[in-house]
Amino acid sequence: MTAKENMHHSFWVLGNQVGAKNYQAKKIEGYSKSGILVCSFPCMADAARHYCKLKGVSFKSAVNTIWRGVHGVRNTSYGLKWKYV
């Protein structure tokens, strides 16, 4: 099976969801360095989609950068402090 066939099976046959519709999705919020709430997203994937369009980076790079900010590997990502809600 190819990767494309696996994804098709996951979505259409098993009924798995992506983004905010996924049962494992966690809401995240981005705060300025002074602690003011700047943005809120229903899941990390939605935040990454927003920033990959805004900054012109790949989706995978945006997810990795935001994940590092949420988990404390980096102090800030895209100029924001990220937290799970």
C-alpha positions in Angstrom: 0.0 0.0 0.0 1.1 3.5 -0.7 1.1 6.4 1.7 -1.8 8.0 -0.2 -3.8 4.8 0.0 -3.2 4.6 3.8 -4.4 8.2 4.2 -7.5 7.5 2.1 -8.3 4.4 4.2 -7.8 6.3 7.4 -10.2 9.1 6.5 -12.8 7.4 4.4 -13.0 3.9 5.8 -12.0 4.3 9.5 -13.5 7.8 9.8 -10.4 9.5 11.4 -10.5 13.2 11.4 -7.8 15.9 11.1 -7.3 19.2 12.8 -9.8 20.4 15.4 -12.2 17.6 14.6 -9.7 15.0 15.8 -10.6 13.6 19.3 -7.0 14.2 20.4 -6.8 17.9 19.3 -5.8 20.3 22.1 -6.5 24.0 22.0 -3.4 26.2 22.1 -3.0 29.9 22.7 -0.2 32.3 21.7 0.9 35.0 24.1 3.1 38.0 23.6 6.3 38.3 25.5 4.5 40.6 28.0 1.8 37.9 28.6 -1.1 39.3 26.5 -3.2 36.8 24.6 -2.6 37.4 20.9 -4.1 34.3 19.2 -6.0 31.1 19.9 -6.3 28.0 17.8 -8.4 24.9 18.2 -5.4 22.7 17.5 -1.7 22.9 16.7 -2.3 21.9 13.1 -4.6 24.9 12.5 -2.0 27.2 14.1 0.7 25.7 11.8 -1.6 26.2 8.7 -2.0 29.8 9.6 1.7 30.4 10.2 2.9 28.5 7.1 0.8 30.8 4.9 1.8 33.9 6.9 5.6 33.2 7.1 6.0 31.2 3.8 7.4 28.1 5.5 6.4 24.4 5.1 3.6 22.9 7.2 5.9 20.4 8.8 8.4 23.2 9.8 5.6 25.3 11.3 4.2 22.3 13.3 7.8 21.6 14.6 8.4 25.2 15.5 5.1 25.6 17.4 5.5 22.2 19.1 8.9 23.3 20.4 7.4 26.5 21.8 4.5 24.6 23.5 6.8 22.0 25.1 9.4 24.5 26.3 12.2 23.6 23.9 12.2 27.2 22.7 11.2 30.2 24.7 9.2 31.7 21.8 8.0 30.5 18.4 7.0 33.1 15.8 7.5 35.7 18.5 4.9 34.2 20.8 4.9 32.0 23.9 2.6 29.0 23.3 0.6 27.1 25.8 -2.0 24.3 25.8 -5.3 25.5 27.2 
